[in-house]
Amino acid sequence: MPDRKNLKLLTQDAVQGFTEYIGLIPVEIAPGKFITRVKLRKHHLQQDGFVHAGLIATLADHTAGYASYTLVPRTRRILTIEYKINFLKPALGDFLECRARVIKPGKQILVAESEIFCLNRKTETLVAKALLTMASVPKNKLVKIHSLKVLGQNRN
């Protein structure tokens, strides 16, 4: 189980790349638990003015991944194997908050759940719930592919 210093590092690690782009804010982290939030803006909405399902799914996946990551050694990484998400209500509000927790820890496979809420000044509404299966993979086994076309770079 990670110590306090490692939990702080995980919080910093959780916001980079795409999650930084969407405005993800870590709210709380503890062993087997992670809570994130996004302040909703116009670009988070779909054509009918509701929060886009892709943003909700991203929060469910990413937050559950980091809840799982709190339970594995730093020599390992977490990858999503599969997930199922139920959208319960159209999402409208000031913030989207995801509360994830590991419900079945394991050495190689972990199962987590995420609940996604829309927050307003005085109310919170459960808008989605996800069940996720995560793999704990040795960090040194991950292959980084540098030959992909990224931001206009040519494939070799």
N, C-alpha and C positions, 0 to 999 in steps of 0.2 A: 504494500500500500504506500502511495507517495506521501512524503512529508509536506509540511506547510510550504516550504520553498518550491518544491516540485509542483504543488497545486497552483502557485502563483505563475510559474513558468507555463503550465498548461493553459492558464487563462490567456496569457500573452500569445501562445501558439495558436489558440483557437481563432484569432482574428487576423487573417491574412488572405491575400488573393481575393477570391470571390466573396468570402464572408465579410471582408473589409469593404468591398464594393457595395454590398447590400446594406451596410451599416449595422452589422451585428454587434451587440454589446453584451459581454459576459456579465451576469448579475450575481450568480452564486455558484460556487464549486465546492464539492465535498466528495469523499470517496463514494463512488457509485451514483453520483448525482451531479447534474449540471443544469443551470437555468440561463437562458439567453433571451435577449429582447431586441426588437427592431422598432425604431420610431418610424411609423408609416408615412410615406410620402407619395406623391402622385405617381411616380414611376414604379411603385409596388402594386399598382392596381391594374385590373384587367378591364376589358371594354365596357362592362356594366358598372364599374365603380367599386367592385369588391376587391379585397386583397387577392392577388393571383395565387392559384393553387400551387404553382411552382415555388413560390416563396415559402408557403406553409410547409410544403414537403421538404424543402431545403433545411428549414429550421428543425423539423422533426429528425431528419437524418443526421445533420451535423451535431446537434446538441446531444443526441443519444450516443453518437460516436465518441464525443468527449466525456460523457458520463462513463462509458466503457473504458476509455483510455485512463481514467483515474485509478483503475483496478489492475492494470498490467505493468510489468517492469518497463523502464525506459528503453530497454533493448528491443521492445516490440512496438508495433504500430497497429492501429485498428482500421479495418476495411469493412464496408457493408457487404454482407452476403445477399440479403433480401430485406424488403420491408413491405408492409401493407399499411395503408392509411385510409381512414374513414373521415370524410369531410362532413361534419354534422350540421353546420349552419354557414350561411354566407358571412364572410369576415369583414367587419367594419369597425373602425376604432382609431385610437390615437397610437397605440402600440400593439405589436404582436409579441407574445411571450411564450416561450417553449420551456416546459419543465420535464426533464428527462431523468429516468432512473433505471439502473440495471436491476432486472427482476430475476435473472439467472446468471450469476457469474460462472466462468469456467476458464480453464487454462487456454483453450484454443477457440472456443465458441462462447459468446455471451449473448444474452437476450435482454433487450431494453424496451422500454415504452416511453413514448413522448406524448404529452398533452399540450395542445396549442390553444392559447387564449387570446382573445382580443380584449385589450384593456382600454377603458375610458376613464374619465375623471373619478367616477364613483362605482363603476361596475366592471365586472369581468365576465366574459362569455366563452365557454368552451366551444371552439369551432372545429377542432379536429383531434383525432387520436390515432397514434401509429404504434405498431409493434414491429420491432427491428431485430434482425439477427446479425451479429457482428463477428468477424474473425480477428483473432489476435495473431499477427504475423511477425516473425522475426524481422527486425529492421534491415538486417544485412541481406535478406532474401528479396527485398523489393528491387525491382529493376526500374531504373530511370531511363526513359526513352527521350533522347535528345534530338532525334531525327524528325520529329513531328513538325509540321508547319505551324509555327506560332508567331502571331503578329507580323505576318508578311515575310518570315524567313523561309527560304527554300528547303525542301526536303532533300536529303542526301542519301 
